[in-house]
Amino acid sequence: MMWVRSLGIFQVLELKAYDQLLRLRLNEGRDPRLVVVEATEPDIQKYGGFPLPDATLAQVIDRLEQHQPRVIGLDIFRPVVDGHPELISHFQNNNHLIAICAAKEAHNPDKSTYSPPPGLPEDRLGFSDAVNDNDAIRRRHLLFIQPDKDDPCTTEFSFSARIALYYLKEVKHIEATTLSKDEIKIDKTIFKRLQTNTGAYKNLDNRGFQIILNYRASRDVAQRVSFSQVLEGKVAPDLVKNKIILIGVTGQSSGDFVFTPYSAHKRPYQPMPGVLIQAHGISQILSAVLDGRPLLWVWSQWGEAFWLWGWSLLGGVIVWRCQGILSLAVATGVIIVILHIVCFGFLTHGGWVPLVPSALALVATSGVRLLYKNSPNYHQFYKSQ
């Protein structure tokens, strides 16, 4: 079973089972450290269309600054170099404003790239690049990359990592430490880079420093307010003070939507706005470091092999103990339900353990054992005893 799994045959089924278990988790509530300021479709139509004018963005930032946020992340690409002087002034002089850019990819020359805003130092810049699985679902969190030397997007830090680390340094005086190319330590929490064969993933493209994205189990990852609410003075100062403010577009005009493990929860599939994906990434880092929320982990290949062997053995025991086909079917069904519960229990504590291969190993072993038990050789052997 491990050999078959190593070929990646079960990967699609395993990822779907993982998505389903994620959706079963209990509600964690919003992350109280974050507020998302979103340009909804009515906002876009009201304030000048898409892309939003620099003057509108500058006004939103001005209003938010009055309430003393801890950091502001602008998750909006600016397609032109020249902009409104007030917005340029924010980029140059506002030390807690972080903006976004898109990096080049040597293996993908057709990819859209976006340069950083003029006058913005590298330490207030984060890249937007991300990785999706083959089914277009985002399950991984790209934290760091090594940019090309001629890339205008010069930062090694993702937008989410840059904001989270800025907040940790400002609030708790915590900084990241590189232990190796595969491990980064933030306070007492160690982030481990995904390998090419990690859990259900086989021959994974693991360029950069990737981890599994542990989405916050909540209808909304953070409090959300619209551009209109901000510009019309309808946002309470306490909602903004000392918070992480993410400014982004959730209106359909932006086209910035991503499928997630939660997209299949409704029909038709519901993609998530990119700014909310960024909020999940920031919340994951902060919650792991400050709240002890577990990062998602997998066993080594030896650990997974032992796990599969155990369920295979259990399948053989079931056939040995059950006398009839009906009792065997019932017992196997009960054990598979228990397997689901056990795997879900592991996931609530951060463990992504093999579900689909375990169920298949259980059924396969039961089937083989049943065929042998009903074979003429089996009965002839026991008659000779």
C-alpha positions, 0 to 999 in steps of 0.5 A, spaced: 500 500 500 505 504 501 508 503 494 502 504 491 501 511 495 508 513 493 506 513 486 501 519 487 495 514 485 491 516 492 493 523 492 486 526 489 482 522 494 486 524 500 486 531 498 478 531 498 478 527 504 483 532 508 478 538 505 472 534 508 475 533 515 477 541 515 470 543 514 468 539 520 472 542 525 469 546 530 468 554 529 474 558 532 471 564 531 474 570 528 481 572 529 481 579 534 487 582 532 485 583 524 480 587 521 479 586 513 477 593 510 474 591 503 472 594 497 465 591 495 462 591 488 458 597 490 464 600 493 467 599 486 462 602 483 461 608 488 468 610 488 471 610 481 471 603 478 476 598 478 482 599 479 480 603 484 483 610 484 489 612 488 485 618 491 480 613 494 486 609 497 489 615 500 482 617 503 481 610 506 488 610 509 487 617 512 481 615 515 484 609 518 490 612 521 486 617 525 484 610 529 492 608 530 492 601 527 498 597 529 500 596 521 496 596 515 497 591 509 495 594 502 493 588 498 491 592 492 496 592 486 497 599 483 497 598 475 501 604 474 507 607 476 505 614 477 499 616 482 496 620 487 501 624 491 497 623 498 498 615 496 505 616 494 507 620 501 504 614 505 508 609 501 514 613 503 513 616 510 508 611 513 512 606 517 507 601 518 504 601 511 506 594 508 504 594 500 504 588 495 508 586 489 508 580 484 515 576 483 518 574 476 518 566 475 523 564 470 520 557 469 513 561 467 515 567 463 508 569 461 506 570 469 503 577 470 508 581 475 507 587 479 512 592 481 512 595 488 510 602 489 515 607 488 519 609 494 517 603 498 523 600 502 524 593 501 522 591 509 515 594 508 514 590 502 511 583 501 510 578 495 503 576 493 505 569 489 502 563 492 501 556 490 495 552 488 494 544 487 493 541 481 485 542 482 486 549 483 485 549 491 490 553 495 492 548 501 499 551 502 502 557 504 508 560 501 512 564 506 519 565 503 522 565 496 529 567 493 527 573 488 531 573 481 536 579 482 533 583 476 526 582 479 523 589 481 519 585 487 525 584 491 523 581 497 524 574 500 518 575 504 510 573 503 505 579 504 502 575 510 509 573 513 511 580 512 505 583 516 505 577 521 512 578 523 512 586 523 506 585 528 510 580 532 516 585 533 512 591 534 507 587 540 512 582 543 519 584 540 519 577 537 523 576 531 524 570 526 530 565 526 533 561 521 535 554 523 536 551 516 534 551 509 528 547 512 526 550 519 525 557 521 523 558 528 519 564 531 519 565 538 518 557 541 514 555 534 518 552 529 516 552 522 518 546 517 518 547 510 514 542 506 518 536 502 517 533 495 514 527 499 509 530 504 503 526 507 499 525 501 503 530 496 508 526 492 513 529 487 511 536 490 513 542 487 516 545 493 520 551 491 520 556 496 519 555 503 512 552 504 507 550 509 500 547 509 495 552 510 491 551 516 485 555 515 482 558 521 475 554 522 470 560 522 465 563 517 469 570 517 477 569 519 476 577 521 472 582 522 470 585 515 468 593 514 467 596 507 470 602 504 464 606 505 463 604 512 470 607 513 469 613 508 463 615 511 465 615 519 461 609 521 467 605 523 468 605 531 475 607 533 476 601 538 475 596 532 481 599 528 486 601 534 492 597 535 489 592 530 492 589 523 488 592 518 488 589 511 485 593 505 483 589 499 478 588 494 472 583 494 468 585 489 467 581 483 470 586 478 477 584 481 477 577 479 482 576 485 478 569 488 481 563 490 478 556 491 480 553 498 478 547 502 471 550 504 469 552 497 466 545 496 461 546 502 456 550 497 454 549 490 456 552 486 463 552 489 464 558 492 471 561 491 474 566 497 477 573 496 484 573 495 485 578 501 481 573 506 486 568 504 492 573 506 488 574 513 488 566 514 495 566 512 497 572 517 492 569 523 496 562 522 502 565 523 500 569 529 496 564 532 501 559 532 506 563 535 502 567 540 496 562 542 499 555 541 495 553 535 498 547 532 501 548 525 499 542 521 504 536 521 505 529 518 508 523 520 515 520 517 514 515 511 516 510 517 510 512 521 505 512 516 507 505 514 506 503 521 500 506 521 497 503 515 500 496 517 496 497 523 489 498 520 491 492 515 492 488 521 486 490 524 482 488 517 485 481 518 483 480 525 476 482 523 475 477 518 478 472 523 473 473 528 467 474 523 463 468 521 458 471 516 458 476 510 453 480 514 457 481 520 464 482 516 460 488 512 458 491 519 464 490 523 468 493 517 463 499 516 464 500 524 471 500 523 472 505 517 467 510 521 472 509 527 478 511 522 474 517 520 473 519 527 481 518 529 483 521 523 479 527 525 481 527 532 488 528 529 487 533 525 484 538 530 491 537 534 494 539 527 496 532 525 494 530 518 494 522 518 493 517 512 485 516 511 484 514 504 490 509 504 488 506 511 481 505 509 483 501 503 488 497 506 483 495 511 478 493 506 483 490 501 486 486 507 479 484 509 477 482 502 484 478 501 483 474 508 476 473 506 477 470 499 483 465 503 478 463 508 473 461 503 478 457 499 478 450 498 485 450 500 483 453 507 478 448 508 482 442 506 487 444 511 483 444 517 480 438 515 486 435 515 488 437 522 
